Amino acid sequence: MPEALALHGASPLRARPFAAWPEFGGAERSALERVLASRSWGGHPSPNTEARAFSRAFADYLEVEHAVTCTSGTTALLLALQAARLSPGAEVITTAYSFVATAAAIVQAGCLPVPVDVEEDSLCLDPDAVEAAIGDRTEAILPVHLACSMADMDRLPAIASRHGLALVEDCAHAHGARFRGRAAGSFGDFGCFSMQSTKLLTAGEGGAISVRKDADADRLWSLVDCGRKEPGFDSFEGRMLGHNLRISEWQAAVLREQLRRLDDQHARRRERVEQLERALRSFPGLDMLPADPRVSARTHYQTILRYDRDAFSGVPRDHVLLAFHAEGLPCFGRFYVPIDEDPLFAFDPLTNPGLGRGLSSSDWDFPVARRAAYEETIWLPHELFLGGPEDVDDIVSIFERVRAGAESLAARPPSGRPPR
């Protein structure tokens, strides 16, 4: 007889938590005390030490000419689109399957998002759909490197170049990911990174934009700094209406220390994810997303599994997720939903000015993204893979218990919905 599930009253298979995130220690404490004593707490390019040093260190890490810091990944996208000098009302082709900020930043920059569907294997922007969506008003492409995948950095830069379009990479999940040896954020005109609480490189909040051209970097520093043209950051013509979006010295000091930890954390996650991948090769119903051989360094902000309900007695994915949670495994399914179904992308004319410029979802259709959001994917957060091999053993044991109890789960389905 199958073992009872925690959902049905049995003890959870795992009661202790997984690794805590973020990781920190004496280096971060010393950095914060250093800023406190300096009395220089504001952000670059005002006189300071930490933000200037982190900007340089992050650019070196990505092997790009410049990294411009700012307050968040969302503002990084907004600033990059403004620095790209797009026309008011220009169309920006992007993915339908991402956090709302990807499309919202396009609207906030005075442009129109044109979301298209994603590829089956990577769940990243489909280059064929991009080419089909290019029109007279298209001025940029905004791909997202999603979870544990990278967008096609062979085809998308070629498409952008052929059509004279700006290419802005959303790298919020991809600090340290590489495609054919080149870092995420080094292919486009701009690469936008988030340092929000859950991200692979974090200071709670924060953002950065990788840039190749000096004039583009100077435009970004001006936009971040209220439109000022500071000496040394003034190589471009004219003036722009800017924002106050400077990162603070507190955030930059923490990020300097977190950056030093990043490659070790990547290595630890990679070892544990490979352990999980080996275990799943003989496990019906759960598969890793296929690895793209061109992605030479894969990061695992989230590790996505493909779910086959037939191997779980026809149980809907969300019910299996609730069973996993009850057994002590944090995981998600509706981590993202198609942009037209995201309540945070409100079709409200008073706060979504894109509606006044002709934004409409009437013809949008994203079958791959919709299946991923509601039926097929299970997202495992990166901190699950920062511990030891016994953590992965527990994850696999939870999978096995729930699959063994799938018939009882089908007969006694849970109520409610799993987180996200």
N, C-alpha and C positions, 0 to 999 in steps of 0.2 A: 504493500500500500504506500503511495507517495507520502513523503514527509509533509506535515502541515505547514502552512505559510504563516508568517507573522501577521499578515492581514486578517487571518482567520483565528488568531489567538495564540499562536506559537511564539516562543521567544525569538527575537530578531537574531539572525545569524551573526551580525556584527553590532556590538553595542558601543565600541570605542570609536572616537572620531578619526578621520583621516588627517593627513598633515595640515597644519594650520597655514594660512596665507594672509598677508605676506610674511616672508622670512626677514628677520632683522637681527641686529646684534650691536655690539659696542661701536662698530664703525658708524652706524646711523646715529646713535646717540651722540657720539663725538662731533659728527657733522652738524647736528642741530645746535649743540652747545657753541660750536664755532660761529655759526650764523648769529646766534643770540648775542654773543660777545662782540661781534663786529659792528652791531647797530646798523648795518647795511642790509635791510631785509627786502628791498624792492628788486624788480627784475631787470634783466638785460633788455635793451642796451644802455640803461642807466648805469652809473659807476657801481660795480659789484665784482664779485669773484666767482661765486658758485654757478650762476646761470651762464656766464661766459665760458667757464671751464667745461660745464656739462655739454653745452652746444658743440664745442670743439671735439669733446670725447665721443659724443654720439655720431657726429659726422665721420670721425675716423673709424668708428665701429662699422658703419655702413659703407665705408670707402666712397664717400661722396664729398663734394667740395664744401657744402654748408649744411648746417641743421639749425633751423630757426625755432626757438621755443615759444610756447604760448600756453593758454590756460587749459585746453582740453583737446581731445581728438576731434570733437565737433567743430570747434573754432579753427583747428588746423585745416579742415576741409573748406570752411568758409573762406579763410585767408588765402588758401591756395587758388581757389576759383577766382577770387578778386585779383590776386597777383597775376593770374593768367590773362587778365584784361579781356574777358568775354563780354560780348554785347548784351545789353539789357534784353531779357526775354530769350536769350540763346538756349538751345536745347542741349542737355548733357545726358548722354546715354549711360545708364548705370544698371546695377543688378536689382531685381525685385526681391532678393532674399538676403537681407542684411538688417542691421539695426536702423531704426527710423532716422538717425542722424545723417546717414549717407544721403538720403533724398532731401531731408529738411535743410541741410546745409546748402544744397543746390538752390532751393527756393529762397533761402536767406541771402544768397549771393545775387538775387535778382534774375535767376535763370529758371528753366523748366526741366524737371527730371523726366527722362524717358526711360522707365524701367523695362527691362527685358528679362527673359527667363535664363536659367542657369543650366550648366552641363550636368548630366546624370552622375558622372564619376566624381567630379571635384566639387560640385554645387557652387562653382564660381561662374562668373559672367560668360555666357556662350558667345564666342566670336561670330558664329553664323548669324545669331540673332542681332548682334551689334551691327553687322554689315547691312542686314535687312532694314534696320531702323534709321540708318543715316539719311538725313534729308537736307533741304536747303538751309535750315536754321541750326543744324548740328554744329557745335563748336568744340565739344570736348567729350571724352570717354572717361568714366570713373569706375574702374574695376575694384572689387574688394577681394583681398586675400582672406579666405574664410576658414576659421577654426583650425584645421590642420592641413589645408590645401592652399595652393597659390593659383591665381588666375593665369591664363595662357600668355606668358610673357614672350613667346615667339610671335604669335599672331596679332595680339592687341596693339603692341607698339608699331607693327608693320601697317596695320589698318589706320592707326592714327596718323602715321607719317604719310601714307598714300593720299589721305583725304585732307591733310593740313589741319588736324585737330589736336588740341591740347590733350595730354594724358596725365591724369591725376590718380595716383594709387592710394587706395584706402588700406593702410597697413596696420590697423588697430589690433589685429590678431597676430601680427607677423614679425615682431622684433627679432631679427636674427635669421629669418627664413631666407633661403637662397635658391635661385633658379639658374641652372647652368653655372653655378659658382658666383653669381651676382646677387647682391642683397636685395630683398624686397625694399622698395622705395628708391632704387637706383635706376629704374628703367624709364619712368615717366619724367615729365617736366617737374613734378612735385610728388613726394611721398608723404602721406599723413599718418602720424602715429598717435595713439592714445596711451596715457599713463594713468588711467582710471583704476579704481581699487582692485578690480579682478584681473587686470591685464598682466602680461608676462613681465613687463617692466613698469613699476608703479611707484607713485608718490601720493596715492589717494586720488589726486586729480593731476592734470597736466597734459601737455601735448607737444609735438614737435613736427616740423616739416623739413624733409630732406630736399635739397635744391642743388642743381648743377651750375646754373648761371649766376654770375655775380650780381647782375642787375635785378634778377628775380629775387635773390636773397635780400638785397637792399630794399626792394619794394615790400617784402614781407616784414622786415624789421620796422619799416615806416608804418605799415598797417597795424602792427602789434602795438606800436608806441604812439598812438593818437595822431598819426600822420606826420610826425616829426621827421626831418631829414638830418640826423646826427652826422657830424663829421666822420667820414669813413664808411658811412652807410647811405651815400647820396649819389651813387653813380647813374641813377635813372633820371630821365627828363620829367619835369612837371611835378605836381603835388597831388596827393590822394587824400580823400576823407578817410581817416583811420579810426581805430578803436583803442581802448585800453585793455589789452589782452596779454599783458606781460606775465610770465611765470614768476613766482616769488623765489627768493633765495632759499627759503625753507624747502620747497619742493625740489629745486635744482640740487641742493646739497644731498638730499636723500637719493635722488636719481643717480648722482655720481657714484654713490656706494652700491646702489642696486645694480647698476650697469656692470660693476665688477663681479657680481654674483651670477650674471645672466648665463654665461656659457656653461658654467657648472650645473646650473639648474636645467638647462636644455639637455645636457648629457644624462642627467639622472632621469628626467622624464622619458627620454628616448629609450633608455634601457628598459624601463618598466613598460612602456607602450609596446616595445618589441616582445616582451614576455607575454603580454596580453594577446598580441597578434598570433603568437605561436599556439597559445591555448585555444584560440577561436578557430584555428584551421580545421579542427575536428568537431566543432560545436555547431549543430544545425540551428539556423534561425537568426544568428548574429554574425555579421561580417564587418571587417574594417572597410572604410572607403579605400578603393585601390590607390596605391602610391604612384604618383606620376614620376617616372624615372628622371625627368628633367629637373625635378625639385631636389637639388643636391643637399640641402639642409632643411629638413622638415621641422617646423615648430608645432607644438601641441597646446595651443590656447584652450581648445576643446578637441577631444578625440571623438569623432563621429562614427557610430556604428549604424549599419543598415539592418533594419528589423524585418523579418519575414514572419507574419502572423500564422502562416500555415504550420510552422514548426512549433508554435505555441497554442495548438488546439483552436486556432482562429481568434484568439483573444486580441482585442484592439490594443494598439501600442500604448495608449495612455493608461490602460488598466495594468499592463505589465510594468510601466513606470511607477505606478502607485505601489505595486508589489515590491519593486526594487527599493523604493524609499522606505517601506515598512521594514525591510530587512537590514537597513542601515547604509544604503548606497545613495548618495546624492547624485542625481542625474536629471536631464531635462529632455523634453521633446519639442515643445513649441518655443524653442529658444528664440527663433525668429519666425515670423509669418510673412506671407506676401505683403508688400508695402500697401496695397489697396485695402488690406484687411487689418492693418495695424492701427489700433485706436489712438496711438500717439501721433500718427500722421493725419490729424483731423482735417476734414474737408470743411473748414470754417473760414469764410471769406474775410473775417476780421483779423485772423491770426495766420492764415495761410495765403499770402499775397499771390501765390502762383495761380490761384483760381481766377484772379482778375486778368491774368496774362494768358489764359486759355488752358490751364492744367485740367485734365479730365481723366477719369479712370474707366470711362465707358467702354473702351476697346481693349482694356488690359486683360491678358490671359496668361497665366504662369503655371502650367500643369506640373512641371517638374518641381518648382518651388512649393507648390501646394501639397504635393505628395510628401515631400520632405518634411514640411511643417506639421502635417496632421497624421501621417501614417507610417513613415518609413525610417525616420532617423531617431537615434538616441545619442545625446550629447553628454560626454563625461568631462568634467572640469579638470584643468591641468593639475590642481593640487592633489588629486587622487594619485598622481604618479610621482610625487616627490618623496614618498616613503620607501619602504623596503619591499622585497619580493613577496612577503606575507600579505601585503595590502592587495596586490594583484591576485594572489591565491584566494583571498576573501571575495574579491569582485567576481571571479569565475565561479566560486562556490555559490554565491547569490544567484548568478545566472542559472546555474544548474538546479538549484532548489526551485526557482520560480518556473523553469521549464518543466521540471518533474511534476509540479503542482498545477500545471496549466489547465487541466480538465476541471479541477475544483475551482480555479479562478474563473473559468468560463461559466460554471454552474452557479457561483456566488460572486458576481461581479461587484467591484467596489463602487462607492459613490464618490462624487467630487472629481477634481481634476488635479494632476500633478503640478508642482510649481513650474511656471513658464511653459 
